Amino acid sequence: MRLDKYLKISRLIKRRTVANEACDNGRVTLNGRVARASAEVKPGDIIGIAFGNRETKVEVLAVQENVRKEAAADMFRYLPTEEKAESGSPEEE
């Protein structure tokens, strides 16, 4: 599955056009490399997304074409980021 489509279906990014723009601007990485929107995503891949000064890292657990809203969170697992470990302050939303 394409990276931009995965980001939308998993609800990591709300719209596919926004996911596409994030990839074009170099804010999305796949396994440590800046990724294009057309990159193929498979289980086990690590996706990093830069939101402003914050980065989110997730591990792909499943790739499915159609997912209900409630099950979308089961497609990935959040990973700890280096920024959180360095700061030492628990800044939760």
Secondary structure in CASP SS format (residue, H / E / C, confidence):
PFRMAT SS
TARGET T0000
AUTHOR 0000-0000-0000
METHOD secondary structure of the structure
MODEL  1
M C 1.00
R E 1.00
L H 1.00
D H 1.00
K H 1.00
Y H 1.00
L H 1.00
K H 1.00
I H 1.00
S C 1.00
R C 1.00
L C 1.00
I C 1.00
K C 1.00
R C 1.00
R H 1.00
T H 1.00
V H 1.00
A H 1.00
N H 1.00
E H 1.00
A H 1.00
C H 1.00
D H 1.00
N C 1.00
G C 1.00
R C 1.00
V E 1.00
T E 1.00
L E 1.00
N C 1.00
G C 1.00
R E 1.00
V E 1.00
A C 1.00
R C 1.00
A C 1.00
S C 1.00
A C 1.00
E E 1.00
V C 1.00
K C 1.00
P C 1.00
G C 1.00
D C 1.00
I E 1.00
I E 1.00
G E 1.00
I E 1.00
A E 1.00
F E 1.00
G C 1.00
N C 1.00
R E 1.00
E E 1.00
T E 1.00
K E 1.00
V E 1.00
E E 1.00
V E 1.00
L C 1.00
A C 1.00
V C 1.00
Q C 1.00
E C 1.00
N C 1.00
V C 1.00
R C 1.00
K H 1.00
E H 1.00
A H 1.00
A H 1.00
A H 1.00
D H 1.00
M H 1.00
F E 1.00
R E 1.00
Y E 1.00
L E 1.00
P C 1.00
T C 1.00
E H 1.00
E H 1.00
K H 1.00
A H 1.00
E H 1.00
S H 1.00
G C 1.00
S C 1.00
P C 1.00
E C 1.00
E C 1.00
E C 1.00
END
